[in-house]
Amino acid sequence: MIENVSKSAVNLLDILTNKEARVSRQQEWLKSHSLPLISFSINMPGPVKMNEASKTSFNQGVDAIGEACRENGWSIITRQILQQKTGPEAIFVVDVPSALDLKRSMIRIEHNHPLGRLMDLDVISKDGKTISRKGQMLDSRKCLLCEENAMVCSRSRRHSLPSLLNKIYEMTSND
């Protein structure tokens, strides 16, 4: 089921403005807490970022982050959850001995959770550096519809928006 583009559609300016605000929030949180952060958002193609599929994926991601921290004995000091037209997002401050271990745990969620492919779980060390998949010698994420690099497919618009959204709705309705 594909949702119609409506007043909840976002444009590039909305996305860029939100990204600037997110980076600013991250910097404020790093200064005030001096601990690693998880910055969590949903990979949702198309102009409608806040929909049932993104909400489902996000809620399951929040649960998975909490579970991963509990399993590892890490404390979530605080978190902020935002539900905006640019999509759901959250910041978690985690008391963890190693931001690298935290990143590895978030990568496991992205790889193993049934909706992990839709989750963007960035880890920012207490010195403000984002720990990347590439820095961990991991391959880039795969496309939802084929085995190619997701960024390559996205930039070339290899797959239609309806086919991507249909795949996402299929994934999120099988939970």
C-alpha positions in Angstrom: 0.0 0.0 0.0 1.6 3.3 -1.1 0.7 6.4 0.7 -0.2 9.5 -1.3 2.1 12.5 -1.3 0.3 15.0 0.9 0.8 18.0 3.2 3.3 15.8 5.1 5.7 15.7 2.2 9.1 17.2 2.8 11.5 18.9 0.4 15.2 19.2 0.2 15.3 22.4 2.3 13.2 20.7 5.1 15.7 17.8 5.1 18.8 20.0 5.1 17.4 22.3 7.8 16.6 19.3 10.0 20.1 17.8 9.4 21.6 21.1 10.6 19.4 21.1 13.7 20.3 17.5 14.4 24.1 18.2 14.2 23.6 21.2 16.5 21.7 19.1 19.0 24.4 16.4 18.9 27.1 19.0 19.6 25.1 20.4 22.5 24.6 16.9 24.0 28.3 16.0 23.6 29.2 19.2 25.5 26.7 18.6 28.3 27.2 14.9 28.7 30.8 14.1 27.5 29.7 10.6 26.6 29.1 8.8 23.3 25.8 9.3 21.4 23.6 7.2 19.3 21.9 9.3 16.6 19.0 7.2 15.3 16.8 8.0 12.2 14.9 6.0 9.6 16.0 5.5 6.0 12.7 6.3 4.2 12.8 7.0 0.5 10.5 9.6 -1.1 9.0 12.8 0.1 6.8 11.4 2.9 9.1 10.5 5.8 6.6 10.2 8.6 4.3 7.3 7.9 3.3 4.0 9.4 6.3 2.1 8.1 8.8 4.7 9.5 6.9 4.7 12.9 7.0 0.9 13.1 10.7 0.7 12.2 11.5 3.5 14.6 9.6 2.0 17.6 11.3 -1.4 17.0 14.7 0.4 16.7 14.2 2.2 20.0 13.4 -1.1 21.7 16.4 -2.8 20.0 18.8 -0.1 21.2 17.5 -0.4 24.8 17.8 -4.2 24.7 21.4 -4.0 23.3 22.5 -1.6 26.0 20.9 -3.7 28.7 22.5 -6.9 27.4 25.9 -5.2 27.4 25.5 -3.5 30.8 25.6 0.0 29.4 23.4 2.7 30.8 21.3 5.0 28.7 21.8 8.2 30.6 19.1 10.2 28.7 17.4 10.2 25.3 15.4 12.6 23.2 12.8 11.3 20.7 11.4 13.6 18.0 8.5 12.9 15.8 8.6 15.4 12.9 7.5 15.5 9.3 11.2 14.8 8.3 10.8 11.5 10.1 11.2 10.1 13.6 14.6 10.5 15.1 16.3 10.1 18.5 19.5 10.8 20.4 20.7 8.5 23.1 23.5 9.3 25.6 25.1 6.0 26.5 27.6 5.4 29.4 29.8 2.9 27.6 33.5 2.2 28.0 34.1 2.3 24.2 32.3 4.1 21.4 33.7 1.5 19.1 31.9 -1.3 21.0 28.7 0.7 20.9 29.1 1.1 17.1 29.6 -2.6 16.7 26.5 -3.3 18.6 24.5 -0.8 16.5 25.9 -2.5 13.3 24.6 -5.8 14.6 21.1 -4.3 15.0 21.3 -2.9 11.4 22.4 -6.3 10.1 20.3 -8.7 12.2 17.0 -7.0 13.1 14.3 -7.7 10.6 13.9 -3.9 10.0 17.5 -3.1 10.6 18.0 -2.1 6.9 15.6 0.8 7.5 17.5 2.0 10.6 20.3 4.5 10.5 22.2 4.1 13.8 25.1 6.5 13.9 27.5 6.5 16.8 29.4 9.7 17.7 32.3 9.3 20.1 32.6 11.8 23.0 35.2 13.7 21.0 32.6 14.4 18.3 33.8 11.9 15.7 31.3 9.8 13.9 32.4 6.1 13.8 31.7 4.9 10.3 31.1 1.5 8.8 34.0 2.1 6.4 36.3 2.8 9.4 35.2 -0.6 10.7 36.2 -2.2 7.4 32.6 -3.1 6.7 31.0 -3.0 3.3 28.5 -0.3 2.5 24.8 -1.2 3.1 23.0 -3.2 0.4 20.0 -2.0 -1.5 16.6 -3.2 -0.3 15.8 -4.6 -3.7 19.1 -5.9 -5.1 22.5 -6.8 -3.8 24.2 -3.6 -5.1 25.5 -0.7 -2.9 22.4 1.2 -1.6 24.0 4.6 -2.3 24.8 3.6 -5.9 21.2 2.5 -6.4 19.8 5.6 -4.7 21.9 8.1 -6.6 21.2 6.5 -9.9 17.5 6.0 -9.1 17.8 2.4 -10.3 14.5 1.4 -8.6 11.2 3.2 -8.7 9.9 4.9 -5.6 6.7 2.7 -5.6 8.8 -0.5 -5.8 11.0 0.6 -2.8 7.9 1.7 -0.8 6.1 -1.6 -1.5 9.2 -3.5 -0.2 9.3 -1.4 2.9 5.5 -1.8 3.6 6.0 -5.6 3.0 8.8 -5.6 5.6 7.0 -3.6 8.2 3.7 -5.4 7.9 5.3 -8.8 8.6 6.3 -8.0 12.2 
